[in-house]
Amino acid sequence: MPLETSALDRLRERYADAGGGDIHDPHFREVARRIFRDSESRKWPFADPATLLDASFIAGGLRPEILAALDVALIGVPMDLGVTNRNGARFGPRAVRAIDRVGPYEHVLRTAPMGVLRVADVGDVPMRSRFSLSECHADIEACYRMIAETPAIPLSVGGDHSITGSILMGLGARRPVGLIQIDAHCDTAGAYEGSKFHHGGPFREAVLAGVLDPTRTVQIGIRGGAEYLWEFSYESGMTVIHAEEVVEMGIPAVIERARRVVGDGPTYVTFDVDSLDPAFAPGTGTPEIGGLLPREALQLLRGFAGLDIIGGDVVEVAPQYDSTTNTAHIAAQVLFELLCLVALKNDGGTPHRP
């Protein structure tokens, strides 16, 4: 039905001559004020060199004096020497940087994180050797150990999932951390073929090194034919929620259980894109049928608002297996959700309401 004349007149009075930045709702007006700081124009998303989440880029930014001025450091870790199937995740950071339309507002959490956090893309972790897996991990650990001494919270893009083990070695050196892992695989297997650094075992190594608390670890979305390799998850006291259990329990119950597991202590969030069904994210090295929907993954992440997030990552984006770029787009959205969780952590953990 058409609007009554009086209602239409009211809309015309308020909006007929209004610009895009003329917003009346107090919350939306404040968001717009932070986004449209100087005018109603924004930088074209397809202009200038690409960066993670279109953040400002600081060349050589992985230095203590730079990180001291940031709330969040967006970091690339382009290393995939630890894969057991298809390689190519070394191109993950570049693919995620190329995504040009994520944010600036998160409509469920009701936050625009770039307006409340000091954020920069500080480049990629420097590594001495493109050939030595062990040296790459030594470099990653040293980098994140340095980051842990600064106020900046690292949000990273891999790279294969083995990088997360060395990130935890750096961030958890002083105190073991909890972990929310969204993944198709538990990644708690032992050493194979002379290497403990492969992407199927980082969380066993982190527990044994004393940097990851298994009783504060929850692994969500697990499935596939490698279940027999994950004995360590159960023996160490990790909480494992399989993909089919996510459906049976429902997302709110999974969120509640995960929050109960990690509690109020420092928590790292790691997101492997193979947690998603390959119908939505084919660009990964070890795809597993029967995975999460992107909508379910986003709902999970939003449910962790208010936790003490000390870092996070999205890993295993191998863009050459996805001609649509959907996998990289999902990864960029996950990175944005992690940024929102940090923003809400700094803001008390409660989504803004009008």
Secondary structure, 3 states (H helix, E strand, C coil): CCCCHHHHHHHHHHHCCCCCCCCCCHHHHHHHHHHCCCCCCCCCCCCCCCCHHHCEECCCCCCHHHHCCCCEEEEEECCCCCCCCCCCHHHHHHHHHCCCCCCCCECCCCECHHHCCCEEEEEECCCCCCCCHHHHHHHHHHHHHHHCCCCCEEEEEECCCHHHHHHHHHHCCCCCEEEEEECCCCCCCCCECCECCCCCCHHHHHHHCCCEEEEEEEEEEECCCCHHHCHHHHHHCCEEEEHHHHHHHCHHHHHHHHHHHHCCCCEEEEEEHHHECCCCCCCCCCCCCCCECHHHHHHHHHCCCCCCEEEEEEECCCHHHCCCCHHHHHHHHHHHHHHHHHHHHHCCCCCCCC
